[in-house]
Amino acid sequence: MSKLAIRIATTVLLGAASVSLVGCSKQQETTSAPRPALSVTVATVATHPMQRSVAVSGSVAAWQEIPVGAEVNGLAIEDVLVDEGDKVKKGQLLAKLNDTVLRAQLSQQEANVDAARAAFVQAQADLKRSQDLRKKGVVSAQAQDSARAGAQTAAATLMARQGALEETQARLDQTRITAPANGYISSRSAVIGQIVSAGTELFRIVRDSQLELQADVPETQLPELRAGFKAKVTADGIKPVEGTIRLVSPSVDARTRLGKVYVTLPKDAGFRPGMFARATIKAAPIDGIVVPQESIAYRDGKSGVFVVDAENQVSFREVETGARQGDQAEILSGLKPGEEVVVKGAGLLEDGDVVQIVSQEARNNHSSLTD
């Protein structure tokens, strides 16, 4: 090969090597170039009052269930005038006991009272006459004392017989079993011909026809509930209604760690004692850490947010979310007030990206909890 050919070949090889090196250099520069900063909006983590809901369940029961029984012994039921489910008013006759013997006793005692009253009037007249004659010196002091004693004895006899008459009248009144309050009959055990004893229960009345839900509440949620709070109550086959908390139990079962909440139900809503029902109670608002719902992103099935540091670099941080209120999401753990999180553009980020902040998100402080 001539020297000219060798020189030409060397020049070609050097040129090719130079082109190759330039190409590698450009490829390396392209690979190591940082990703362009994404434009995002951010929001500052803050605290706001959060409306909470407490879900409870329990049994429907009477607000007050009044037992109605007999107050006399040994009398038979003569008539029963109401049945289970009947509405009654205070003083309404429910059942009647046989009062034949008591009426006979009452007639006899009325006669005894009349006789005692006549004797009392005669004794009073004798005492007056004795006092007048004593002033004239016609009768002795002993006779006057005797007349006075006779008048006192007659008065005592009259009072005793009047007391016996009133007792018999009271026993006669007790043969009429009446309703002690307005309401409806929840149970009836009275049967015609039944011989009753004092204290025998014959009926039970749901006072004022008022039912309530007696629901179990975990002890950790009891402090969030107050008397007067509203509750949405549902049961199978019953249209949802709004109830009101009447009472929150002041004690907790030491075994189950559950307390009781008593929710007054609307009348004639279709509920019956013993039914199972559920309720959602709007609890007292508490301050919670919130972020815009749009800032919540999901990576590998986990919820989190992209937190922005002082150099505008983001890092993905897992969070535990709670209630939703308007366009805000409650954060139960993972964030603290004052930190900044990405809102718009969060779904396009990766851990470690650098961002360009274009605006600060405004907050809506007046949103309400959706039902």
QUIJOUR-V984368 format. One record per pair of residues at least 24 apart in sequence whose C-alpha atoms are under 7 Angstrom apart, sorted by the first residue. I is the first residue (numbers start at 1). J is the second residue. Records with the same first field share a line. If there is no record, write none. Layout:
I = J + J
This chain:
37 = 354 + 355 + 356
38 = 355 + 356
39 = 355 + 356 + 357 + 358
40 = 342 + 344 + 345 + 355 + 356 + 357 + 358
41 = 342 + 343 + 344 + 357 + 358 + 359 + 360 + 361
42 = 340 + 341 + 342 + 343 + 357 + 359 + 360 + 361
43 = 340 + 341 + 342 + 343 + 360 + 361
44 = 338 + 339 + 340 + 341
45 = 289 + 290 + 291 + 336 + 337 + 338 + 339 + 340
46 = 289 + 290 + 337 + 338
47 = 287 + 288 + 289 + 290 + 337
48 = 287 + 288 + 289 + 290
49 = 285 + 286 + 287 + 288
50 = 285 + 286 + 287 + 288 + 325
51 = 283 + 284 + 285 + 286 + 369
52 = 282 + 283 + 284 + 285
53 = 280 + 281 + 282 + 283
54 = 280 + 281 + 282 + 283
55 = 279 + 280 + 281
56 = 215 + 216 + 217 + 278 + 279 + 280
57 = 215 + 216 + 277 + 278 + 279
58 = 213 + 214 + 215 + 216 + 276 + 277 + 278
59 = 213 + 214 + 215 + 274 + 275 + 276 + 277
60 = 211 + 212 + 213 + 214 + 272 + 273 + 274 + 275 + 276 + 277
61 = 211 + 212 + 213 + 214 + 273 + 274
62 = 206 + 210 + 211 + 212 + 273
63 = 210 + 211 + 212
64 = 206 + 207
65 = 204 + 205 + 206 + 207
66 = 204 + 205 + 206 + 207
67 = 201 + 203 + 204 + 205
68 = 201 + 202 + 203 + 204
69 = 199 + 200 + 201 + 202 + 203
70 = 196 + 197 + 198 + 199 + 200 + 201
71 = 174 + 198 + 199
72 = 171 + 174 + 197 + 198
73 = 196 + 197 + 198
74 = 195 + 196 + 197
75 = 195 + 196
76 = 193 + 194 + 195 + 196
77 = 191 + 192 + 193 + 194 + 195
78 = 192 + 193
79 = 192
80 = 192
83 = 185 + 188
84 = 185 + 186 + 187 + 188
85 = 184 + 185 + 186
86 = 184 + 185
87 = 183 + 184 + 185
88 = 179 + 182 + 183 + 184
89 = 179 + 181 + 182 + 183
90 = 179 + 180 + 181 + 182
91 = 178 + 179 + 180
92 = 178 + 179
93 = 176 + 177 + 178 + 179
94 = 177 + 178 + 179
95 = 176 + 177
96 = 175 + 176 + 177
97 = 175 + 176
98 = 175
99 = 172 + 175
102 = 168 + 172
106 = 165 + 168 + 169
109 = 161 + 165
110 = 165
112 = 161
113 = 158 + 161 + 162
116 = 154 + 157 + 158
117 = 158
119 = 154
120 = 151 + 154 + 155
123 = 150 + 151 + 154
124 = 151
127 = 151
181 = 207
182 = 207 + 208
183 = 207 + 208 + 209
184 = 209
209 = 267
210 = 267
211 = 264 + 265
212 = 262 + 263 + 264 + 265
213 = 262 + 263 + 264 + 265
214 = 260 + 261 + 262 + 263
215 = 260 + 261 + 262
216 = 258 + 259 + 260 + 261
217 = 258 + 259 + 260 + 261
218 = 257 + 258 + 259
219 = 252 + 257 + 258 + 259
224 = 283 + 284
225 = 283 + 284
229 = 282
230 = 281 + 282
231 = 279 + 280 + 281 + 282
232 = 279 + 280 + 281
233 = 277 + 278 + 279 + 280
234 = 277 + 278 + 279
235 = 276 + 277 + 278
238 = 270
288 = 330
289 = 330 + 331 + 337
290 = 328 + 329 + 330 + 331
291 = 328 + 329 + 330
292 = 327 + 328 + 329 + 343
293 = 327 + 328 + 329
294 = 343 + 344
295 = 341 + 342 + 343 + 344 + 346
297 = 346 + 347
305 = 341
306 = 341 + 342 + 346
307 = 340 + 341 + 342
308 = 340 + 341 + 342
312 = 354 + 355 + 356
313 = 352 + 353 + 354 + 355
314 = 351 + 352 + 353 + 354
315 = 351 + 352
316 = 351
324 = 369
325 = 367 + 368 + 369 + 370
326 = 367 + 368 + 369 + 370
